[in-house]
Amino acid sequence: FPLAEAHDPDSGRNSLQSYELSSDEHFSLAVQAGPGGDQRPELVLAKALDREEAAFHELVLRASDGGDPARTGTARIRVIVVDVNDNAPVFSQAEYTVRVPEDVPVGSVLVTVTATDADEGLYGQVKYSIQKITEKATQIFQLDDDTGAITLLRSLDFEDGNSYELDVQAHDGGGLFDTTEVVVTVTDVNDNVPEISMRSALREIPEDAPSGTVVALLQVRDKDSGANGAVRCSLDGDVPFRLEKSFDDYYRVVTARELDREQVSEYNVTVRAADGGWPALQSSAVLALRVLDVNDNAPVFAEERYSARVAENNAAGALVLTVRATDADWGQNARVRYRLAEDADAGTNGRVSYSFSNVHGTISALFTVDSESGEVRTAGPLDFEEKSKYIFGLEAKDGGGLVSHCKVQIDITDENDNAPEI
C-alpha cells in the first residue's frame, strides 16, 4: 500500500535519507527507489488481519534526514480492518434439553436457543430456523426466527408423546450456519406446585437478637391431595436460621444462633417447598434480611506501643507520629476519635502510673493529638536537659463508647543549645 512521501527542501545528506515504521506484527515497511532516486515508502501486510481481534491498527511513519543533528518528521497511519464473513454462528450449546410438565401453559417459552456470530453488520446478524421436525411437532412448537425462543402452540399430553426432537439452524447474512439439537421431554407429574406466602417478615434484625427470634411467618399450601399435596419445607444453604412448624400449614423462620454483622451483614434466606409427587414439584421464596450493627467491637490500635524521636527546640505543631485504630463495627459505632488517656504508664504491663492531672498538666502542654486523624504533634517547646523521654497513653473511643488504649514513647534528642559555663 503506497504511503505519502516526505519532502525535505535541503540537499545532500541534509535531505531525506530514510523512513522508519513503528513496530506492528501485522505490517512492515518497504521503500522503493523511484526513477529519480527518490524513496517511495510502501506499507506491506506481513501477517493476516483479524477484525474480531483488532478492528484497527495505529502506526507511525517517521522520515529522517542525514543532518547533524538529524531532523525527523512523522505521520500517523490508521488502518481500518473491514469485516468479511469469516465466522459462522456458534450455538452456546451443542444440544439443548428441557423437561416440561404436561400442564405447562400454552404460549410458554420452553427454551431459547442462542447463537453468536463474531462478525459485524449483515455478517453478524443471526436468524433461526427449524431444519428437521416431525409433522406432529410442527403443530406443537413454534420457533421465533429472531430471538430463538421456542414456544408452545398447544397443550402437551404425556400419554400422546413424551419426547420431541428438533434440529435448529442458525445462519448469518453471508450464508454460514451452525446446527443444534433441541430435546423436549414431557413429564407426567401432579398439576400444582406448592405455594409459599409470606404473611409477615422482618426486614432488619439487630445482631444481638437472641436465638429463637422470629423473623418471618409464612404459609405453604398445595392444591393437590394425598402425597402430591404433602409439602416438605427447608432452608437452602448454611444459614443461622431454622424452620419451625407453627400450626397446620404455617411455618416460622427463627434465628438458630447469634448473628454477627461483622461476618455477614445481609442474608437472602431461600425457603424451599417440595411436594410428595413424583417427580416432586417445588417452589421457593427469598427472605431478604439486613443485620443491624450493635457496638460489640472496640477500636483496635495498629500497634500496642508507638515510639518516635524528636529533636529538642522543635517548632510547635511539628508532626511527631500518627496512631491508627480501626473498628469492625459500622456507621457511628465505627467512628473512632482519639485523645490523651486519663492515665499513662511507664511500666511493663501498660498499667497506669500517671494521674489525669499529671497528663494534662505536663503532657498536654507539650503534645496534642488530633481527634480525627490521630496525629500527635508538639504543642510547646521541648528541652532535652529538662526531660529526655516522655511516656503517655492515648485513648481511641468509638461512637458507641467502647475504648482501647495504646502507649506512646517519645525520646527527645539533644541539640547543642547550651554554651559551657566556667
C-alpha positions in Angstrom: 0.0 0.0 0.0 1.8 3.2 -1.2 2.3 5.8 1.5 2.6 9.6 1.2 6.2 10.6 0.6 8.1 13.1 2.8 9.7 16.2 1.4 12.8 17.9 2.6 13.9 21.2 0.8 17.5 20.6 2.0 20.1 18.9 -0.2 22.8 16.3 0.1 22.9 14.5 3.4 20.7 17.1 4.9 17.8 15.9 2.7 15.5 13.0 3.3 17.6 9.8 3.9 15.4 7.1 5.4 11.9 6.0 6.6 11.0 4.0 9.7 7.7 2.4 10.7 6.6 1.8 14.3 6.5 -1.8 15.4 3.5 -3.8 14.5 3.5 -7.6 13.8 0.9 -7.2 11.0 2.7 -4.6 9.0 6.2 -3.8 7.7 7.8 -1.0 5.7 9.2 -1.3 2.2 11.0 1.6 0.5 11.1 1.6 -3.3 13.5 3.7 -5.4 11.9 6.0 -7.8 13.2 6.8 -11.3 14.9 9.9 -10.0 16.4 8.2 -7.0 13.6 9.3 -4.7 12.4 7.0 -1.9 8.8 5.8 -2.1 7.5 4.2 1.2 5.1 1.3 1.0 3.1 -0.4 3.7 3.4 -4.2 3.4 0.9 -6.6 5.1 3.2 -9.0 6.9 0.6 -11.1 8.8 -3.1 -11.8 8.2 -5.5 -9.5 9.8 -8.4 -10.4 12.1 -11.0 -7.7 12.6 -12.5 -9.7 15.6 -9.1 -9.4 17.3 -8.3 -5.8 16.3 -10.7 -3.6 14.3 -8.0 -1.0 13.6 -4.2 -0.5 13.8 -2.4 2.7 14.7 1.0 3.1 13.1 3.6 5.9 12.9 5.8 6.6 9.9 8.9 8.5 10.6 11.1 10.2 8.0 14.7 11.2 8.9 17.3 13.3 7.1 21.1 12.9 7.4 21.9 16.2 9.1 23.7 16.6 12.4 21.7 16.6 14.4 19.2 14.7 12.3 15.7 16.1 11.8 12.6 13.9 11.6 9.0 14.2 10.5 6.2 11.9 11.4 2.8 10.9 10.0 0.1 8.8 11.7 -1.4 5.9 9.8 -4.7 4.4 10.9 -5.5 1.1 9.2 -9.2 0.2 9.5 -9.9 -3.5 9.1 -13.0 -4.2 7.1 -15.1 -7.2 8.1 -15.5 -10.3 5.9 -17.8 -13.2 6.7 -15.1 -15.4 8.1 -17.0 -16.5 11.3 -20.0 -18.8 11.3 -22.7 -18.6 14.0 -21.9 -20.7 17.0 -24.6 -22.1 19.4 -24.0 -21.7 23.1 -24.8 -25.4 23.5 -24.4 -28.4 21.1 -27.7 -29.8 22.5 -30.5 -28.1 24.4 -32.5 -30.4 26.7 -35.6 -29.2 28.6 -38.1 -31.1 30.7 -41.6 -29.7 31.0 -44.7 -30.9 32.8 -47.6 -31.8 30.6 -49.7 -28.9 32.1 -47.3 -26.2 31.0 -49.4 -23.2 29.8 -49.9 -22.6 26.0 -47.6 -19.8 24.9 -44.9 -20.5 27.4 -41.3 -20.2 26.2 -39.9 -23.7 26.7 -36.3 -22.9 25.8 -34.4 -20.2 24.0 -31.5 -21.3 21.7 -28.8 -18.7 21.4 -26.1 -18.5 18.7 -23.5 -15.7 18.4 -21.5 -14.6 15.3 -18.2 -12.7 15.8 -18.7 -10.8 12.5 -20.4 -7.4 12.3 -23.2 -5.9 10.2 -25.1 -8.3 8.0 -22.5 -11.0 8.5 -23.1 -10.9 12.2 -26.9 -10.9 12.1 -28.3 -14.4 13.1 -31.6 -15.9 12.1 -33.0 -19.1 13.4 -35.0 -21.8 11.6 -36.1 -25.4 12.1 -34.4 -27.8 9.8 -35.8 -31.2 11.0 -39.1 -31.7 12.7 -41.9 -34.2 12.6 -45.3 -33.2 11.2 -46.8 -33.7 14.7 -44.2 -31.4 16.3 -44.9 -28.6 13.9 -48.4 -28.3 15.4 -47.0 -28.1 18.9 -43.8 -25.9 18.8 -43.0 -22.6 17.2 -39.6 -21.0 16.8 -39.0 -17.3 16.7 -36.5 -16.7 13.9 -35.2 -13.5 15.6 -34.9 -14.5 19.3 -34.5 -18.3 19.1 -37.4 -18.7 21.6 -39.3 -22.0 21.2 -42.9 -21.5 22.4 -45.8 -23.9 22.9 -48.7 -23.7 20.4 -51.0 -26.2 22.1 -51.2 -28.2 25.3 -48.9 -31.2 25.8 -50.1 -34.7 26.6 -47.7 -37.1 28.2 -49.7 -40.1 27.0 -49.7 -38.8 23.4 -46.0 -38.1 23.3 -43.3 -37.8 25.9 -40.3 -36.7 23.9 -39.7 -34.4 20.9 -36.5 -33.6 18.9 -35.9 -30.6 16.8 -32.9 -29.6 14.7 -32.5 -25.8 14.8 -30.2 -24.0 12.4 -28.7 -20.5 13.0 -27.5 -18.8 9.8 -25.9 -15.4 9.2 -26.3 -12.9 6.4 -23.4 -14.4 4.5 -24.8 -18.0 4.3 -22.7 -19.6 7.1 -24.6 -21.6 9.7 -24.5 -23.9 12.7 -26.9 -26.5 13.9 -28.0 -27.7 17.3 -30.5 -30.2 18.6 -33.3 -29.4 21.0 -34.8 -32.2 23.0 -38.1 -31.5 24.8 -39.1 -34.2 27.4 -42.6 -34.1 28.7 -43.0 -35.3 32.3 -46.2 -36.8 33.7 -46.5 -35.1 37.2 -49.0 -33.6 39.5 -50.6 -30.4 38.3 -49.9 -27.9 41.2 -46.7 -26.7 42.7 -46.6 -25.7 46.4 -47.4 -22.0 47.1 -45.4 -20.0 49.6 -47.0 -16.9 51.1 -45.0 -14.6 53.3 -47.6 -13.5 55.9 -45.2 -11.3 57.9 -41.4 -10.8 57.7 -38.8 -8.6 59.3 -36.5 -6.6 57.0 -33.9 -5.8 59.7 -32.7 -7.5 62.8 -30.1 -6.5 65.4 -27.0 -8.7 65.5 -27.5 -9.3 69.3 -31.0 -10.7 68.8 -31.3 -13.8 71.0 -31.5 -17.3 69.4 -35.1 -18.2 68.6 -36.2 -14.7 67.5 -39.0 -15.0 64.9 -38.0 -13.2 61.6 -40.8 -14.4 59.3 -44.2 -16.2 59.3 -45.2 -18.0 56.1 -47.9 -20.2 54.8 -47.3 -23.1 52.5 -50.2 -24.7 50.5 -50.6 -27.2 47.7 -53.9 -27.6 45.9 -53.2 -31.2 45.2 -54.3 -34.0 47.6 -52.6 -37.1 49.1 -48.9 -37.4 48.6 -49.0 -34.8 45.8 -50.3 -32.3 48.3 -47.9 -33.2 51.2 -45.4 -30.5 51.4 -41.9 -30.6 52.9 -40.2 -27.3 53.7 -36.5 -26.5 54.1 -34.0 -23.6 54.1 -31.2 -23.5 51.5 -27.6 -23.3 52.5 -25.8 -22.9 55.8 -27.6 -20.0 57.4 -28.1 -19.2 61.0 -31.9 -19.8 60.8 -34.2 -22.7 61.1 -37.8 -23.5 60.2 -40.3 -24.4 62.9 -43.8 -25.7 62.2 -46.3 -23.4 63.8 -49.7 -24.9 63.1 -51.5 -26.5 60.1 -49.7 -25.2 57.1 -47.9 -22.3 58.8 -44.2 -22.1 59.5 -42.0 -19.6 61.2 -38.4 -18.8 60.4 -36.4 -18.2 63.6 -32.7 -17.5 64.4 -30.8 -20.6 65.2 -27.8 -18.9 66.8 -26.5 -15.4 67.5 -25.7 -13.3 64.4 -22.6 -11.3 63.7 -22.9 -8.4 61.4 -19.1 -8.1 61.0 -19.2 -11.6 59.5 -22.4 -11.4 57.4 -24.3 -8.1 57.1 -27.2 -9.4 54.8 -28.9 -12.7 54.3 -31.1 -13.8 51.4 -32.8 -16.8 53.0 -34.3 -19.1 50.5 -37.3 -21.1 51.7 -38.0 -24.1 49.6 -41.2 -26.2 49.5 -41.4 -29.6 47.7 -44.5 -31.8 47.5 -44.6 -35.6 47.6 -45.4 -36.2 43.9 -43.1 -38.0 41.6 -41.2 -36.2 40.4 -41.7 -33.6 43.2 -42.7 -30.1 42.3 -41.2 -27.3 44.3 -41.2 -23.6 44.7 -39.1 -21.1 46.7 -39.3 -17.7 48.2 -36.5 -15.5 49.3 -36.4 -13.6 52.6 -34.1 -10.6 52.5 -32.8 -9.7 55.9 -30.4 -7.0 56.9 -28.4 -7.3 60.1 -28.2 -4.1 62.1 -25.0 -3.2 63.8 -24.5 -3.4 67.6 -21.5 -1.8 69.1 -19.8 -5.0 70.1 -16.3 -4.2 68.8 -13.9 -1.9 70.5 -11.3 0.0 68.4 -8.1 -1.8 67.9 -4.8 0.1 67.6 -2.4 -1.0 64.8 0.3 -1.1 67.4 0.3 -1.5 71.2 3.2 0.8 71.6 4.3 3.7 69.4 7.7 5.4 69.6 9.3 8.4 68.0 12.4 10.5 68.3 12.1 14.3 68.3 14.9 16.9 68.5 14.6 19.4 71.3 13.6 23.0 70.4 11.4 21.7 67.7 8.7 24.2 66.5 5.3 23.8 68.0 2.9 21.9 65.7 5.5 19.6 64.3 4.2 16.1 63.5 5.7 13.5 65.8 3.8 10.4 64.8 0.4 9.1 63.8 -1.6 6.5 65.6 -4.2 4.5 63.9 -7.1 2.4 65.3 -9.8 0.5 63.4 -13.2 -0.6 64.5 -15.0 -3.6 62.9 -18.5 -2.1 63.6 -20.4 0.1 61.1 -21.5 3.7 60.9 -21.3 5.7 64.1 -20.2 2.7 66.0 -17.1 2.5 63.9 -16.2 6.2 64.1 -13.0 6.4 66.1 -11.8 9.5 68.0 -8.5 9.9 69.7 -7.4 11.8 72.8 -4.8 11.7 75.5 -5.6 9.0 78.0 -6.6 10.0 81.5 -3.7 7.8 82.7 -0.4 6.7 81.2 2.0 4.0 82.2 5.8 3.7 82.1 5.7 0.2 83.4 5.8 -3.1 81.6 2.2 -4.1 81.5 0.6 -0.9 80.4 -1.0 -0.2 83.8 -1.4 3.4 84.7 1.2 5.3 86.7 0.5 8.9 85.7 -2.6 10.7 87.0 -5.0 12.6 84.9 -3.8 15.9 86.2 -0.2 14.9 85.5 -1.1 14.1 81.9 -3.0 17.2 81.2 -0.7 19.4 83.2 2.5 18.2 81.6 1.9 16.1 78.5 -0.9 18.2 77.1 1.2 21.2 77.4 3.9 19.6 75.2 1.9 17.3 72.9 -1.5 17.3 71.2 -3.4 14.5 69.4 -5.9 15.2 66.6 -9.1 13.6 67.5 -9.9 12.6 63.9 -6.6 11.8 62.3 -4.6 10.5 65.3 -1.7 12.8 64.5 0.5 13.6 67.5 2.1 17.0 67.3 4.3 19.1 69.5 2.3 21.7 71.5 5.2 23.5 73.1 9.0 23.7 73.2 10.9 20.5 74.3 14.0 20.7 76.3 16.4 17.7 76.4 18.1 19.0 79.6 14.8 19.2 81.4 13.4 15.8 80.3 14.7 13.4 77.7 11.8 10.9 77.5 8.0 11.1 77.7 5.7 8.1 78.0 2.0 8.6 78.0 -1.2 6.8 76.9 -3.6 7.5 74.1 -7.2 6.5 74.0 -9.4 5.5 71.0 -13.1 5.7 71.6 -15.8 4.6 69.0 -19.2 6.2 68.6 -20.7 3.6 70.9 -18.4 4.4 73.8 -16.0 1.4 73.6 -12.4 2.3 74.3 -9.0 0.9 73.8 -5.5 2.3 74.7 -2.0 2.4 73.4 1.2 3.6 74.8 3.4 6.3 73.2 7.1 6.8 74.0 8.8 10.0 72.7 12.6 10.3 73.1 14.0 13.8 73.0 17.3 14.1 71.2 19.9 16.7 72.3 20.8 19.8 70.4 23.8 22.0 71.1 21.8 24.8 72.7 23.9 25.4 75.8 27.4 27.0 76.0 30.0 25.8 78.5 29.9 27.7 81.8 33.0 28.3 83.9 
